[in-house]
Amino acid sequence: MSNKVNKNVLRAGTITAGTALMLLMSSPAFALTRDDGDDPGPGLSVIETLGLYVALPIVLFLVIAGLVMVGDKSHKQAEPKG
């Protein structure tokens, strides 16, 4: 093998090992231990979760898109044709 291929293999192995180490360190297994002062509230129901993370962003997107469209139409109507 050439020297360039050896460097590439070493670089790829280092990146793979580093990525695997970071994934292992950030695994959810570390979240099982409670910290002092932890006071988790009650969990969300399925309906509350869908409303908060699905419906609310869609509604916000539609409101913002509607406001942009209204602003754009009023700007076009105010321009004189010439």
Buried (B, 14 or more C-beta within 10 A) or exposed (E): EEEEEEEEEEEEEEEEEEEEEEEEEEEEEEEEEEEEEEEEEEEEEEEEEEEEEEEEEEEEEEEEEEEEEEEEEEEEEEEEEE
